[in-house]
Amino acid sequence: MESYIFYILILIITGAGIGFLSGLLGVGGGFIMVPIQFWLLTSMGVDPTVAIRISLGTSLAVILPTAISGAYGHYRKNAVLIKPTAFLAVTGMMGGILGGIIATNISGDVLQIIFGLAALIVAFKMLVMKYPEINEKPIDKTIYYIFGGLFVGIMSGLLGVGGGFIVVPFMVILMRYDIHKAIGTSTAVIVFTSIGGIISYIFNGWGMQGLPQYSLGYVNLLQLVLLAGASIPMAQIGVKTAHKLSSRKLNYIFVGLMILIGLKMIGVI
């Protein structure tokens, strides 16, 4: 009973932290949710391969309502570009389904290493990348959207993250879009990449042995409710805090967190 209460409390605290960091750093939180869920599930006796898949699938399910809310807010500010969103969303959803299929058919150890390396890559990108000021006309090529959406979707489904860490630099650096419109469009695209991944995790995990209670395939409904319920109200506090800190400080906080998570998931610490 005590371990079950501890499990619930940790999820609520994690959800609150995710919401705060989402507002503070503009991230979906998948890189934080996944390892915490994984460690909790394995500590309760869930097989590591099942645990990592549930962590990835549930993370996407938590990201979805946050992305919908964010996309609506950006749309009201005219920061969601319709054509890029349409192409990236369709191919991103297809890629999300494919990424989920890949993730549910490879070993848990491999998934942990992939996730850890991805976290370290994101940390490096955040440490060295400076988004340029865009003063020229964007490169509006449909083929870029198609392949870009597929790649983002596959990474989203495979890693249990929204994919914004790929979409934003893709649109700013390769397509030459203004960063504000890139962020708004990315948020809308995340809705669809998440849906594709969620469908895949539910379908491929349906009826599997060793799933914990309240699981819909590889999506655990209890974890979903606790994480999402705590994250939504805390996001606004994160937003207010973000405006009191410099961009440099926010960037270093995010980088440090990603390095710790990445090293832990690949077994270095």
C-alpha positions, -999 to 999 in steps of 0.1 A, spaced: 0 0 0 28 24 9 46 17 -23 14 24 -43 9 57 -25 46 66 -32 40 57 -69 10 81 -71 28 109 -53 58 107 -76 36 108 -107 18 139 -93 50 156 -85 65 146 -119 34 160 -136 36 192 -117 73 195 -127 66 187 -163 39 214 -164 63 239 -148 91 230 -172 68 231 -202 58 266 -194 94 275 -184 113 260 -213 87 254 -240 92 216 -241 66 188 -241 83 170 -212 87 136 -228 124 135 -221 116 138 -184 84 118 -182 98 87 -199 127 79 -175 107 87 -144 79 65 -155 104 38 -164 121 38 -131 88 37 -112 74 8 -132 106 -13 -130 108 -6 -92 73 -21 -89 84 -53 -108 73 -45 -143 95 -61 -170 119 -34 -183 109 -40 -219 72 -35 -211 81 -6 -188 100 14 -214 72 9 -239 45 20 -215 66 50 -205 69 61 -242 33 55 -251 19 72 -220 43 101 -225 28 108 -259 -7 106 -244 2 132 -218 18 155 -244 -14 154 -267 -37 176 -246 -9 201 -238 -2 204 -275 -38 209 -284 -40 237 -259 -8 253 -270 -17 250 -307 -50 268 -301 -32 296 -283 -7 300 -311 -34 299 -337 -53 328 -320 -20 348 -324 -17 339 -361 14 319 -355 3 286 -370 10 283 -407 -17 263 -425 2 247 -454 33 236 -435 10 223 -407 -11 203 -431 18 185 -448 39 180 -417 8 168 -398 -2 141 -423 33 128 -429 41 132 -392 11 111 -381 22 84 -405 58 86 -392 44 85 -356 27 52 -363 58 38 -379 80 50 -350 56 34 -325 57 1 -344 95 1 -344 96 9 -306 72 -19 -298 93 -45 -317 128 -38 -304 143 -47 -270 139 -25 -240 177 -22 -236 180 -8 -272 152 17 -265 169 30 -234 202 36 -252 184 53 -281 165 75 -257 196 84 -237 216 92 -268 187 114 -282 186 133 -249 224 140 -251 220 151 -287 193 175 -278 214 189 -249 243 195 -273 220 211 -298 206 235 -272 241 243 -260 256 253 -293 227 264 -315 218 300 -320 186 307 -340 194 332 -367 174 363 -375 153 356 -406 150 384 -431 145 365 -463 116 347 -479 110 312 -465 118 281 -487 83 268 -494 90 233 -509 64 206 -504 90 178 -506 107 192 -476 75 191 -456 68 155 -466 102 141 -456 106 164 -426 72 153 -413 80 116 -417 113 120 -398 97 140 -370 69 115 -367 92 85 -365 114 102 -338 82 111 -319 68 76 -319 102 60 -312 112 83 -283 78 92 -268 83 129 -273 63 155 -293 91 162 -318 92 200 -313 129 198 -307 132 187 -344 104 207 -360 115 241 -348 152 240 -360 140 223 -392 116 252 -400 140 279 -389 173 267 -403 164 247 -433 131 263 -443 140 299 -431 108 306 -412 105 331 -384 110 314 -351 77 325 -336 58 310 -365 80 279 -364 72 273 -327 34 279 -333 34 255 -363 55 230 -344 30 229 -316 1 222 -340 22 194 -357 29 178 -324 -8 171 -320 -8 148 -350 26 132 -344 14 123 -309 -19 109 -322 0 86 -346 23 73 -319 -5 68 -294 -25 47 -319 5 26 -325 13 20 -288 -23 11 -280 -26 -13 -310 7 -30 -306 4 -34 -268 -32 -47 -269 -35 -79 -249 2 -81 -240 12 -100 -209 27 -82 -179 9 -49 -184 1 -31 -151 -35 -22 -141 -54 4 -161 -34 -1 -192 -48 4 -227 -22 -13 -247 11 4 -239 -7 35 -226 -14 35 -188 -45 55 -180 -37 60 -143 -3 75 -152 -19 96 -179 -45 111 -156 -20 118 -128 6 133 -150 -17 154 -172 -39 165 -143 -9 179 -124 9 194 -154 -18 216 -168 -22 241 -139 16 242 -133 23 253 -169 10 288 -162 34 292 -132 62 281 -154 53 307 -180 53 334 -154 87 322 -140 102 321 -175 97 358 -180 117 365 -148 148 345 -160 172 352 -189 172 330 -220 208 319 -212 198 307 -177 168 288 -191 189 272 -218 215 260 -192 188 246 -170 174 226 -199 209 214 -210 219 202 -176 187 183 -172 191 166 -206 227 156 -198 217 139 -165 188 121 -181 208 109 -211 237 96 -190 214 78 -167 194 61 -194 226 48 -212 239 36 -179 269 59 -174 256 72 -140 
